Amino acid sequence: MDLLTRLVDKGLRGESATREEALAVLATSDEDLLAVVTAAGRVRRRWFGNRVKLNYLVNLKSGLCPEDCSYCSQRLGSTAGILKYSWLKPQEAAEAAEAGVAGGAKRVCLVASGRGPTDRDVERVADTIAAIKDRAPDVEICACLGLLSDRQATRLREAGVDAYNHNLNTSEEVYGEICTTHTFADRVRTVRSSHEAGLSACSGLIAGMGETPDDLVDTVLALRELAVDSVPVNFLIPFEGTPLSENWTLTPQHCLRILAMTRFVCPDVEVRLAGGREIHLRTLQPLALHVVNSIFLGDYLTSEGQPGAADLDMIADAGFEVEQAGEPSLPEHRRTRDGGTAADAPAADASSGTAAGSPASARTDLVALRRRGAGTGLPPNA
């Protein structure tokens, strides 16, 4: 395909796909899927070799969020039967993080529900980072605490945070349909604040919320414009008890096309296979490793992932290697210091964003609420 030849040539030079090219990738047929994955894989290997970076989530505070994000099991009004607890003590969080590091994680992502942290909350996180670093001095720390002020971003950097995650989630055009308690512009400001404070900017998307291909492409192009270092690609987990619980529209093939499109738009950026991969990619997960260079290990915030040992087996069986501590994640031209951070079915239906034809069947049996790890007395999955 001329399209794929052109995108590979551009990707190998570190050039981004255009909006029209990105849309064309999403419109490719299932018959061309392996060709699309192969092309995206060439770009992935150019910048990241055969390495896979492992990231581990620690949910510092779960549930009871005042925001109304439609996709979230922790949202205002959610009746999902998730774990709910206030802030973990620093040593509790450090124990959870240690399990992830022992499982092979290079980066620990500290997440707390809520609109954004108070200054006191930022200090709690600083104490937690100190406890984690005491056990694992070389681990990278990413914080995800919601909307952030410039001053708070600077304080987190001083406390040892390497990166800050705040996803755009969807396009500016439809953001108000997903959330009304804050705006797309609020999220953009937080990404910029973290970047300006010297933190590596991590921001991504959620596919499967009823968006169109245009929305998906516009979101990824906005992320490229923000010069983020890592792009987590999440696939909606339709939790019962949330407004989007009936949105079972994704197919494994379409998920792979979304990942490939993201790689072509962001050729030299860490693309992370994130929440919902087990539910929507299912047996095609190993194929996704040829496009992405980063995954979450083990469980997510409020749902379970596949066993950590299965993740490691999948990586090895697909011919990849786990990225080691001290090994730079990003290509040299995107790094400013060691460690890899910048401060360091038929063709897709353009009207629905899903494969044409009947939507995927609801598989609520695949959504397993987290009942182990942080906030419980059971060992974590790592």
SEROGU-775817 format. One record per residue (C-alpha): residue number from 1; residue in three letters; y, z negated, x negated. Coordinates in nm, 3 decimals. Layout:
# SEROGU-775817
ATOM / NUM / ALA / Y / Z / X;
...
//
This chain:
# SEROGU-775817
ATOM / 1 / MET / 0.000 / 0.000 / 0.000;
ATOM / 2 / ASP / 0.341 / 0.099 / -0.134;
ATOM / 3 / LEU / 0.483 / -0.224 / 0.011;
ATOM / 4 / LEU / 0.249 / -0.444 / -0.189;
ATOM / 5 / THR / 0.293 / -0.244 / -0.511;
ATOM / 6 / ARG / 0.667 / -0.284 / -0.478;
ATOM / 7 / LEU / 0.644 / -0.657 / -0.402;
ATOM / 8 / VAL / 0.415 / -0.721 / -0.698;
ATOM / 9 / ASP / 0.651 / -0.536 / -0.932;
ATOM / 10 / LYS / 0.944 / -0.739 / -0.803;
ATOM / 11 / GLY / 0.754 / -1.067 / -0.809;
ATOM / 12 / LEU / 0.642 / -1.021 / -1.168;
ATOM / 13 / ARG / 1.010 / -0.988 / -1.258;
ATOM / 14 / GLY / 1.099 / -1.297 / -1.056;
ATOM / 15 / GLU / 1.284 / -1.095 / -0.792;
ATOM / 16 / SER / 1.275 / -1.196 / -0.427;
ATOM / 17 / ALA / 1.145 / -0.980 / -0.143;
ATOM / 18 / THR / 1.409 / -0.853 / 0.096;
ATOM / 19 / ARG / 1.420 / -0.962 / 0.459;
ATOM / 20 / GLU / 1.269 / -0.629 / 0.568;
ATOM / 21 / GLU / 0.988 / -0.655 / 0.311;
ATOM / 22 / ALA / 0.911 / -1.013 / 0.413;
ATOM / 23 / LEU / 0.887 / -0.912 / 0.777;
ATOM / 24 / ALA / 0.659 / -0.624 / 0.679;
ATOM / 25 / VAL / 0.421 / -0.869 / 0.509;
ATOM / 26 / LEU / 0.395 / -1.073 / 0.830;
ATOM / 27 / ALA / 0.322 / -0.752 / 1.024;
ATOM / 28 / THR / 0.029 / -0.642 / 0.806;
ATOM / 29 / SER / -0.311 / -0.618 / 0.973;
ATOM / 30 / ASP / -0.618 / -0.832 / 0.922;
ATOM / 31 / GLU / -0.781 / -0.528 / 0.759;
ATOM / 32 / ASP / -0.519 / -0.550 / 0.483;
ATOM / 33 / LEU / -0.536 / -0.929 / 0.447;
ATOM / 34 / LEU / -0.734 / -0.938 / 0.124;
ATOM / 35 / ALA / -0.501 / -0.682 / -0.030;
ATOM / 36 / VAL / -0.203 / -0.898 / 0.067;
ATOM / 37 / VAL / -0.363 / -1.211 / -0.082;
ATOM / 38 / THR / -0.457 / -1.023 / -0.399;
ATOM / 39 / ALA / -0.102 / -0.897 / -0.443;
ATOM / 40 / ALA / 0.049 / -1.240 / -0.385;
ATOM / 41 / GLY / -0.211 / -1.383 / -0.624;
ATOM / 42 / ARG / -0.090 / -1.158 / -0.905;
ATOM / 43 / VAL / 0.260 / -1.297 / -0.864;
ATOM / 44 / ARG / 0.130 / -1.655 / -0.841;
ATOM / 45 / ARG / -0.068 / -1.619 / -1.165;
ATOM / 46 / ARG / 0.228 / -1.461 / -1.345;
ATOM / 47 / TRP / 0.432 / -1.779 / -1.305;
ATOM / 48 / PHE / 0.172 / -2.054 / -1.261;
ATOM / 49 / GLY / -0.151 / -1.930 / -1.421;
ATOM / 50 / ASN / -0.459 / -2.086 / -1.265;
ATOM / 51 / ARG / -0.309 / -2.436 / -1.229;
ATOM / 52 / VAL / -0.298 / -2.632 / -0.901;
ATOM / 53 / LYS / -0.059 / -2.925 / -0.877;
ATOM / 54 / LEU / -0.182 / -3.222 / -0.675;
ATOM / 55 / ASN / 0.062 / -3.431 / -0.471;
ATOM / 56 / TYR / -0.017 / -3.756 / -0.292;
ATOM / 57 / LEU / 0.163 / -3.897 / 0.013;
ATOM / 58 / VAL / 0.238 / -4.266 / 0.062;
ATOM / 59 / ASN / 0.382 / -4.346 / 0.405;
ATOM / 60 / LEU / 0.613 / -4.640 / 0.333;
ATOM / 61 / LYS / 0.719 / -4.690 / 0.696;
ATOM / 62 / SER / 0.531 / -4.535 / 0.986;
ATOM / 63 / GLY / 0.639 / -4.459 / 1.341;
ATOM / 64 / LEU / 0.929 / -4.582 / 1.556;
ATOM / 65 / CYS / 1.168 / -4.308 / 1.446;
ATOM / 66 / PRO / 1.490 / -4.268 / 1.654;
ATOM / 67 / GLU / 1.501 / -3.889 / 1.597;
ATOM / 68 / ASP / 1.354 / -3.649 / 1.855;
ATOM / 69 / CYS / 1.194 / -3.381 / 1.633;
ATOM / 70 / SER / 0.949 / -3.213 / 1.873;
ATOM / 71 / TYR / 0.673 / -3.161 / 1.617;
ATOM / 72 / CYS / 0.656 / -3.519 / 1.492;
ATOM / 73 / SER / 0.404 / -3.785 / 1.594;
ATOM / 74 / GLN / 0.655 / -4.053 / 1.483;
ATOM / 75 / ARG / 0.940 / -3.921 / 1.702;
ATOM / 76 / LEU / 1.135 / -4.103 / 1.968;
ATOM / 77 / GLY / 0.917 / -4.107 / 2.282;
ATOM / 78 / SER / 0.593 / -4.009 / 2.109;
ATOM / 79 / THR / 0.280 / -4.150 / 2.271;
ATOM / 80 / ALA / 0.051 / -4.039 / 1.987;
ATOM / 81 / GLY / -0.177 / -4.324 / 1.885;
ATOM / 82 / ILE / -0.062 / -4.333 / 1.524;
ATOM / 83 / LEU / -0.033 / -4.625 / 1.287;
ATOM / 84 / LYS / 0.300 / -4.804 / 1.323;
ATOM / 85 / TYR / 0.433 / -5.047 / 1.063;
ATOM / 86 / SER / 0.752 / -5.143 / 0.888;
ATOM / 87 / TRP / 0.820 / -5.113 / 0.515;
ATOM / 88 / LEU / 0.526 / -5.165 / 0.282;
ATOM / 89 / LYS / 0.581 / -5.418 / 0.008;
ATOM / 90 / PRO / 0.629 / -5.262 / -0.336;
ATOM / 91 / GLN / 0.287 / -5.372 / -0.459;
ATOM / 92 / GLU / 0.116 / -5.242 / -0.146;
ATOM / 93 / ALA / 0.277 / -4.903 / -0.199;
ATOM / 94 / ALA / 0.190 / -4.913 / -0.569;
ATOM / 95 / GLU / -0.178 / -4.975 / -0.486;
ATOM / 96 / ALA / -0.179 / -4.677 / -0.250;
ATOM / 97 / ALA / -0.008 / -4.459 / -0.510;
ATOM / 98 / GLU / -0.253 / -4.570 / -0.780;
ATOM / 99 / ALA / -0.542 / -4.439 / -0.569;
ATOM / 100 / GLY / -0.377 / -4.098 / -0.552;
ATOM / 101 / VAL / -0.309 / -4.088 / -0.925;
ATOM / 102 / ALA / -0.670 / -4.188 / -0.995;
ATOM / 103 / GLY / -0.777 / -3.897 / -0.773;
ATOM / 104 / GLY / -0.582 / -3.652 / -0.988;
ATOM / 105 / ALA / -0.236 / -3.648 / -0.830;
ATOM / 106 / LYS / 0.050 / -3.566 / -1.063;
ATOM / 107 / ARG / 0.323 / -3.645 / -0.811;
ATOM / 108 / VAL / 0.348 / -3.927 / -0.559;
ATOM / 109 / CYS / 0.562 / -3.858 / -0.252;
ATOM / 110 / LEU / 0.717 / -4.168 / -0.094;
ATOM / 111 / VAL / 0.799 / -4.108 / 0.272;
ATOM / 112 / ALA / 0.965 / -4.328 / 0.534;
ATOM / 113 / SER / 1.030 / -4.252 / 0.899;
ATOM / 114 / GLY / 1.385 / -4.269 / 1.033;
ATOM / 115 / ARG / 1.710 / -4.076 / 1.043;
ATOM / 116 / GLY / 1.796 / -4.182 / 0.692;
ATOM / 117 / PRO / 1.789 / -4.488 / 0.466;
ATOM / 118 / THR / 2.037 / -4.772 / 0.453;
ATOM / 119 / ASP / 2.154 / -4.879 / 0.109;
ATOM / 120 / ARG / 1.913 / -5.171 / 0.139;
ATOM / 121 / ASP / 1.631 / -4.929 / 0.209;
ATOM / 122 / VAL / 1.721 / -4.734 / -0.105;
ATOM / 123 / GLU / 1.689 / -5.055 / -0.305;
ATOM / 124 / ARG / 1.348 / -5.121 / -0.145;
ATOM / 125 / VAL / 1.241 / -4.778 / -0.265;
ATOM / 126 / ALA / 1.381 / -4.850 / -0.612;
ATOM / 127 / ASP / 1.167 / -5.165 / -0.630;
ATOM / 128 / THR / 0.865 / -4.966 / -0.512;
ATOM / 129 / ILE / 0.920 / -4.703 / -0.781;
ATOM / 130 / ALA / 0.932 / -4.975 / -1.046;
ATOM / 131 / ALA / 0.600 / -5.114 / -0.922;
ATOM / 132 / ILE / 0.442 / -4.767 / -0.923;
ATOM / 133 / LYS / 0.573 / -4.682 / -1.271;
ATOM / 134 / ASP / 0.437 / -5.013 / -1.400;
ATOM / 135 / ARG / 0.086 / -4.891 / -1.312;
ATOM / 136 / ALA / 0.134 / -4.517 / -1.377;
ATOM / 137 / PRO / 0.431 / -4.457 / -1.611;
ATOM / 138 / ASP / 0.391 / -4.079 / -1.625;
ATOM / 139 / VAL / 0.362 / -4.006 / -1.254;
ATOM / 140 / GLU / 0.632 / -3.795 / -1.091;
ATOM / 141 / ILE / 0.809 / -3.949 / -0.791;
ATOM / 142 / CYS / 0.934 / -3.755 / -0.491;
ATOM / 143 / ALA / 1.120 / -3.941 / -0.214;
ATOM / 144 / CYS / 1.148 / -3.828 / 0.148;
ATOM / 145 / LEU / 1.365 / -4.072 / 0.341;
ATOM / 146 / GLY / 1.564 / -3.852 / 0.578;
ATOM / 147 / LEU / 1.933 / -3.765 / 0.568;
ATOM / 148 / LEU / 2.090 / -3.881 / 0.243;
ATOM / 149 / SER / 2.443 / -3.946 / 0.117;
ATOM / 150 / ASP / 2.563 / -3.831 / -0.225;
ATOM / 151 / ARG / 2.576 / -4.191 / -0.345;
ATOM / 152 / GLN / 2.223 / -4.265 / -0.226;
ATOM / 153 / ALA / 2.091 / -3.953 / -0.396;
ATOM / 154 / THR / 2.248 / -4.065 / -0.724;
ATOM / 155 / ARG / 2.100 / -4.415 / -0.687;
ATOM / 156 / LEU / 1.754 / -4.271 / -0.629;
ATOM / 157 / ARG / 1.789 / -4.060 / -0.943;
ATOM / 158 / GLU / 1.883 / -4.372 / -1.140;
ATOM / 159 / ALA / 1.580 / -4.552 / -0.994;
ATOM / 160 / GLY / 1.343 / -4.290 / -1.133;
ATOM / 161 / VAL / 1.305 / -4.040 / -0.851;
ATOM / 162 / ASP / 1.231 / -3.692 / -0.985;
ATOM / 163 / ALA / 1.254 / -3.493 / -0.663;
ATOM / 164 / TYR / 1.377 / -3.529 / -0.307;
ATOM / 165 / ASN / 1.206 / -3.367 / -0.008;
ATOM / 166 / HIS / 1.392 / -3.273 / 0.307;
ATOM / 167 / ASN / 1.245 / -2.978 / 0.494;
ATOM / 168 / LEU / 1.454 / -2.722 / 0.684;
ATOM / 169 / ASN / 1.143 / -2.677 / 0.903;
ATOM / 170 / THR / 1.265 / -2.374 / 1.097;
ATOM / 171 / SER / 1.555 / -2.132 / 1.117;
ATOM / 172 / GLU / 1.913 / -2.227 / 1.198;
ATOM / 173 / GLU / 1.894 / -1.997 / 1.501;
ATOM / 174 / VAL / 1.632 / -2.209 / 1.683;
ATOM / 175 / TYR / 1.674 / -2.550 / 1.519;
ATOM / 176 / GLY / 1.846 / -2.695 / 1.826;
ATOM / 177 / GLU / 1.534 / -2.619 / 2.032;
ATOM / 178 / ILE / 1.324 / -2.836 / 1.801;
ATOM / 179 / CYS / 1.560 / -3.128 / 1.744;
ATOM / 180 / THR / 1.881 / -3.249 / 1.911;
ATOM / 181 / THR / 1.956 / -3.571 / 1.722;
ATOM / 182 / HIS / 2.065 / -3.395 / 1.402;
ATOM / 183 / THR / 2.143 / -3.038 / 1.300;
ATOM / 184 / PHE / 2.022 / -2.770 / 1.063;
ATOM / 185 / ALA / 2.349 / -2.815 / 0.874;
ATOM / 186 / ASP / 2.270 / -3.187 / 0.827;
ATOM / 187 / ARG / 1.946 / -3.090 / 0.658;
ATOM / 188 / VAL / 2.113 / -2.834 / 0.436;
ATOM / 189 / ARG / 2.369 / -3.094 / 0.326;
ATOM / 190 / THR / 2.093 / -3.335 / 0.224;
ATOM / 191 / VAL / 1.914 / -3.068 / 0.020;
ATOM / 192 / ARG / 2.240 / -2.987 / -0.157;
ATOM / 193 / SER / 2.324 / -3.354 / -0.215;
ATOM / 194 / SER / 1.988 / -3.419 / -0.378;
ATOM / 195 / HIS / 2.025 / -3.112 / -0.597;
ATOM / 196 / GLU / 2.378 / -3.204 / -0.704;
ATOM / 197 / ALA / 2.261 / -3.557 / -0.793;
ATOM / 198 / GLY / 2.018 / -3.410 / -1.045;
ATOM / 199 / LEU / 1.708 / -3.433 / -0.830;
ATOM / 200 / SER / 1.462 / -3.148 / -0.800;
ATOM / 201 / ALA / 1.511 / -3.008 / -0.450;
ATOM / 202 / CYS / 1.195 / -2.984 / -0.239;
ATOM / 203 / SER / 1.229 / -2.827 / 0.105;
ATOM / 204 / GLY / 0.996 / -2.629 / 0.324;
ATOM / 205 / LEU / 0.898 / -2.521 / 0.673;
ATOM / 206 / ILE / 0.663 / -2.581 / 0.963;
ATOM / 207 / ALA / 0.492 / -2.276 / 1.112;
ATOM / 208 / GLY / 0.339 / -2.267 / 1.458;
ATOM / 209 / MET / 0.623 / -2.418 / 1.664;
ATOM / 210 / GLY / 0.680 / -2.103 / 1.870;
ATOM / 211 / GLU / 0.903 / -1.934 / 1.616;
ATOM / 212 / THR / 0.924 / -1.557 / 1.569;
ATOM / 213 / PRO / 0.858 / -1.372 / 1.242;
ATOM / 214 / ASP / 1.236 / -1.342 / 1.204;
ATOM / 215 / ASP / 1.265 / -1.722 / 1.221;
ATOM / 216 / LEU / 0.997 / -1.767 / 0.954;
ATOM / 217 / VAL / 1.160 / -1.518 / 0.720;
ATOM / 218 / ASP / 1.509 / -1.653 / 0.777;
ATOM / 219 / THR / 1.388 / -2.005 / 0.695;
ATOM / 220 / VAL / 1.230 / -1.899 / 0.367;
ATOM / 221 / LEU / 1.534 / -1.692 / 0.272;
ATOM / 222 / ALA / 1.754 / -1.996 / 0.339;
ATOM / 223 / LEU / 1.532 / -2.201 / 0.108;
ATOM / 224 / ARG / 1.564 / -1.935 / -0.160;
ATOM / 225 / GLU / 1.943 / -1.939 / -0.116;
ATOM / 226 / LEU / 1.939 / -2.318 / -0.168;
ATOM / 227 / ALA / 1.754 / -2.267 / -0.499;
ATOM / 228 / VAL / 1.486 / -2.523 / -0.418;
ATOM / 229 / ASP / 1.215 / -2.587 / -0.676;
ATOM / 230 / SER / 0.927 / -2.642 / -0.435;
ATOM / 231 / VAL / 0.852 / -2.511 / -0.086;
ATOM / 232 / PRO / 0.594 / -2.704 / 0.119;
ATOM / 233 / VAL / 0.448 / -2.478 / 0.389;
ATOM / 234 / ASN / 0.326 / -2.691 / 0.679;
ATOM / 235 / PHE / 0.128 / -2.568 / 0.978;
ATOM / 236 / LEU / 0.198 / -2.755 / 1.299;
ATOM / 237 / ILE / -0.044 / -3.037 / 1.377;
ATOM / 238 / PRO / -0.026 / -3.045 / 1.759;
ATOM / 239 / PHE / -0.049 / -3.419 / 1.814;
ATOM / 240 / GLU / -0.131 / -3.524 / 2.169;
ATOM / 241 / GLY / 0.166 / -3.720 / 2.297;
ATOM / 242 / THR / 0.428 / -3.487 / 2.146;
ATOM / 243 / PRO / 0.617 / -3.197 / 2.312;
ATOM / 244 / LEU / 0.437 / -2.936 / 2.102;
ATOM / 245 / SER / 0.084 / -3.063 / 2.167;
ATOM / 246 / GLU / -0.011 / -2.736 / 2.341;
ATOM / 247 / ASN / 0.106 / -2.509 / 2.057;
ATOM / 248 / TRP / -0.228 / -2.383 / 1.929;
ATOM / 249 / THR / -0.110 / -2.034 / 1.834;
ATOM / 250 / LEU / -0.186 / -1.999 / 1.463;
ATOM / 251 / THR / -0.484 / -1.812 / 1.322;
ATOM / 252 / PRO / -0.619 / -1.851 / 0.966;
ATOM / 253 / GLN / -0.522 / -1.490 / 0.895;
ATOM / 254 / HIS / -0.163 / -1.538 / 1.008;
ATOM / 255 / CYS / -0.136 / -1.857 / 0.803;
ATOM / 256 / LEU / -0.234 / -1.660 / 0.493;
ATOM / 257 / ARG / 0.028 / -1.397 / 0.572;
ATOM / 258 / ILE / 0.293 / -1.669 / 0.602;
ATOM / 259 / LEU / 0.193 / -1.812 / 0.264;
ATOM / 260 / ALA / 0.199 / -1.466 / 0.104;
ATOM / 261 / MET / 0.541 / -1.392 / 0.251;
ATOM / 262 / THR / 0.670 / -1.719 / 0.109;
ATOM / 263 / ARG / 0.531 / -1.633 / -0.234;
ATOM / 264 / PHE / 0.695 / -1.290 / -0.234;
ATOM / 265 / VAL / 1.032 / -1.437 / -0.136;
ATOM / 266 / CYS / 0.994 / -1.727 / -0.382;
ATOM / 267 / PRO / 0.784 / -1.577 / -0.663;
ATOM / 268 / ASP / 0.865 / -1.832 / -0.935;
ATOM / 269 / VAL / 0.890 / -2.141 / -0.712;
ATOM / 270 / GLU / 0.622 / -2.404 / -0.646;
ATOM / 271 / VAL / 0.469 / -2.309 / -0.311;
ATOM / 272 / ARG / 0.273 / -2.599 / -0.165;
ATOM / 273 / LEU / -0.003 / -2.579 / 0.092;
ATOM / 274 / ALA / 0.084 / -2.880 / 0.305;
ATOM / 275 / GLY / 0.010 / -3.043 / 0.641;
ATOM / 276 / GLY / -0.224 / -2.872 / 0.885;
ATOM / 277 / ARG / -0.411 / -2.661 / 0.631;
ATOM / 278 / GLU / -0.751 / -2.801 / 0.726;
ATOM / 279 / ILE / -0.688 / -2.744 / 1.097;
ATOM / 280 / HIS / -0.550 / -2.390 / 1.083;
ATOM / 281 / LEU / -0.688 / -2.230 / 0.765;
ATOM / 282 / ARG / -1.025 / -2.398 / 0.796;
ATOM / 283 / THR / -1.282 / -2.205 / 0.587;
ATOM / 284 / LEU / -1.010 / -1.980 / 0.443;
ATOM / 285 / GLN / -0.845 / -2.265 / 0.252;
ATOM / 286 / PRO / -0.983 / -2.148 / -0.085;
ATOM / 287 / LEU / -0.822 / -1.806 / -0.033;
ATOM / 288 / ALA / -0.486 / -1.979 / 0.003;
ATOM / 289 / LEU / -0.518 / -2.118 / -0.350;
ATOM / 290 / HIS / -0.473 / -1.764 / -0.476;
ATOM / 291 / VAL / -0.123 / -1.767 / -0.324;
ATOM / 292 / VAL / -0.002 / -2.127 / -0.352;
ATOM / 293 / ASN / 0.002 / -2.339 / -0.668;
ATOM / 294 / SER / 0.028 / -2.685 / -0.515;
ATOM / 295 / ILE / -0.144 / -2.890 / -0.243;
ATOM / 296 / PHE / -0.143 / -3.239 / -0.098;
ATOM / 297 / LEU / -0.447 / -3.443 / -0.193;
ATOM / 298 / GLY / -0.620 / -3.650 / 0.075;
ATOM / 299 / ASP / -0.448 / -3.774 / 0.389;
ATOM / 300 / TYR / -0.107 / -3.697 / 0.537;
ATOM / 301 / LEU / 0.147 / -3.930 / 0.696;
ATOM / 302 / THR / -0.023 / -3.995 / 1.030;
ATOM / 303 / SER / -0.329 / -3.768 / 1.021;
ATOM / 304 / GLU / -0.632 / -3.747 / 0.798;
ATOM / 305 / GLY / -0.694 / -3.469 / 0.551;
ATOM / 306 / GLN / -1.027 / -3.361 / 0.410;
ATOM / 307 / PRO / -1.180 / -3.596 / 0.150;
ATOM / 308 / GLY / -1.006 / -3.591 / -0.186;
ATOM / 309 / ALA / -1.335 / -3.507 / -0.359;
ATOM / 310 / ALA / -1.367 / -3.200 / -0.135;
ATOM / 311 / ASP / -1.019 / -3.087 / -0.241;
ATOM / 312 / LEU / -1.118 / -3.114 / -0.607;
ATOM / 313 / ASP / -1.443 / -2.925 / -0.544;
ATOM / 314 / MET / -1.254 / -2.652 / -0.359;
ATOM / 315 / ILE / -1.012 / -2.608 / -0.648;
ATOM / 316 / ALA / -1.291 / -2.588 / -0.906;
ATOM / 317 / ASP / -1.511 / -2.359 / -0.696;
ATOM / 318 / ALA / -1.219 / -2.117 / -0.649;
ATOM / 319 / GLY / -1.177 / -2.096 / -1.027;
ATOM / 320 / PHE / -0.862 / -2.304 / -1.062;
ATOM / 321 / GLU / -0.774 / -2.612 / -1.266;
ATOM / 322 / VAL / -0.584 / -2.927 / -1.171;
ATOM / 323 / GLU / -0.245 / -2.944 / -1.338;
ATOM / 324 / GLN / -0.229 / -3.240 / -1.575;
ATOM / 325 / ALA / 0.040 / -3.503 / -1.626;
ATOM / 326 / GLY / 0.296 / -3.386 / -1.879;
ATOM / 327 / GLU / 0.218 / -3.021 / -1.811;
ATOM / 328 / PRO / 0.531 / -2.841 / -1.684;
ATOM / 329 / SER / 0.498 / -2.727 / -1.326;
ATOM / 330 / LEU / 0.776 / -2.469 / -1.311;
ATOM / 331 / PRO / 0.828 / -2.164 / -1.531;
ATOM / 332 / GLU / 1.048 / -2.230 / -1.832;
ATOM / 333 / HIS / 1.352 / -2.047 / -1.694;
ATOM / 334 / ARG / 1.356 / -2.283 / -1.392;
ATOM / 335 / ARG / 1.334 / -2.602 / -1.599;
ATOM / 336 / THR / 1.611 / -2.799 / -1.759;
ATOM / 337 / ARG / 1.395 / -3.074 / -1.899;
ATOM / 338 / ASP / 1.030 / -3.146 / -1.968;
ATOM / 339 / GLY / 0.816 / -3.231 / -1.671;
ATOM / 340 / GLY / 0.893 / -2.932 / -1.454;
ATOM / 341 / THR / 1.184 / -3.051 / -1.241;
ATOM / 342 / ALA / 1.515 / -2.874 / -1.211;
ATOM / 343 / ALA / 1.712 / -3.179 / -1.304;
ATOM / 344 / ASP / 1.425 / -3.162 / -1.401;
ATOM / 345 / ALA / -0.632 / -1.048 / 1.409;
ATOM / 346 / PRO / -0.440 / -0.710 / 1.483;
ATOM / 347 / ALA / -0.096 / -0.679 / 1.340;
ATOM / 348 / ALA / 0.136 / -0.968 / 1.405;
ATOM / 349 / ASP / 0.325 / -0.964 / 1.731;
ATOM / 350 / ALA / 0.694 / -0.970 / 1.644;
ATOM / 351 / SER / 0.781 / -1.142 / 1.971;
ATOM / 352 / SER / 0.562 / -1.446 / 1.919;
ATOM / 353 / GLY / 0.509 / -1.501 / 1.549;
ATOM / 354 / THR / 0.133 / -1.518 / 1.599;
ATOM / 355 / ALA / -0.148 / -1.265 / 1.583;
ATOM / 356 / ALA / -0.138 / -1.027 / 1.876;
ATOM / 357 / GLY / -0.382 / -1.084 / 2.157;
ATOM / 358 / SER / -0.508 / -1.416 / 2.292;
ATOM / 359 / PRO / -0.367 / -1.729 / 2.126;
ATOM / 360 / ALA / -0.594 / -1.949 / 1.921;
ATOM / 361 / SER / -0.794 / -2.199 / 2.124;
ATOM / 362 / ALA / -0.679 / -2.559 / 2.120;
ATOM / 363 / ARG / -0.884 / -2.757 / 1.870;
ATOM / 364 / THR / -0.773 / -3.110 / 1.938;
ATOM / 365 / ASP / -1.101 / -3.227 / 1.789;
ATOM / 366 / LEU / -0.966 / -3.124 / 1.448;
ATOM / 367 / VAL / -0.671 / -3.365 / 1.464;
ATOM / 368 / ALA / -0.789 / -3.697 / 1.322;
ATOM / 369 / LEU / -0.531 / -3.976 / 1.329;
ATOM / 370 / ARG / -0.503 / -4.164 / 1.000;
ATOM / 371 / ARG / -0.672 / -4.505 / 1.015;
ATOM / 372 / ARG / -0.709 / -4.575 / 0.642;
ATOM / 373 / GLY / -0.488 / -4.623 / 0.340;
ATOM / 374 / ALA / -0.126 / -4.745 / 0.349;
ATOM / 375 / GLY / -0.059 / -4.991 / 0.629;
ATOM / 376 / THR / -0.428 / -5.072 / 0.685;
ATOM / 377 / GLY / -0.695 / -5.281 / 0.516;
ATOM / 378 / LEU / -0.913 / -4.979 / 0.439;
ATOM / 379 / PRO / -0.928 / -4.780 / 0.114;
ATOM / 380 / PRO / -0.716 / -4.464 / 0.104;
ATOM / 381 / ASN / -0.850 / -4.111 / 0.087;
ATOM / 382 / ALA / -0.787 / -3.977 / -0.262;
//
